[in-house]
Amino acid sequence: MLLALAAIGLLLVGYLIGRWQDTPAPAVALPPAPSASSAAAEESPVPAPATSAPPTPTVYPTLQAEAADGNVGVDFQDTEDQGGGKNAGWIANGDQLRFDAFDFGEVPATKADVRVASDAQDGGRMEIRLDSADGPVIGTMRVTRTGGWQSWRTDEVTLTPTTGTHAVFLNFVREDGAEFINVNWLLFGH
């Protein structure tokens, strides 16, 4: 009896397999036949949108104080700083250095290194302005004693990001009329 049930089960499985094989497969859509215009389109790829390279940061020249295009109230003297040359000295309230047509480029300048010496009591500041003596202030440096009028130190000034070509003014401000700083050079950076 067990053998008869096994034979019937086997026959049933065979029948179901046969029915499954006779079931039609679902229809698959074929891609359309290529036409002359679509074949031409495939042969000439669509160009990628043009992208411009990012601007290259400007490598700024060092602005030597003695090479300023103009000055008010500033005298120059031989410097004992590295590299020799001259520095702007005897700077007091209201004095000024001007550098014309300075090109900051397309990548904004965000800092300036300033080579300074001072033996005055702390006080006073140097303002970096654009385009005129009373133009916008892009950076301010507080002046502190370095230990001597020829004891040089490089101070960093944070700037308002600046691009384009401008006249650069260094304005010196102090409440009293005392001389308070010597400047050798200025170097902008990113």
PyMOL commands that set and color helices and strands:
alter all, ss='L'
color gray80, all
select helices_A, chain A and resi 2-22+36-43+65-67
alter helices_A, ss='H'
color red, helices_A
select strands_A, chain A and resi 63-64+70-72+75-78+86-91+96-103+109-118+125-130+137-142+148-162+165-173+181-189
alter strands_A, ss='S'
color yellow, strands_A
deselect
rebuild
show_as cartoon
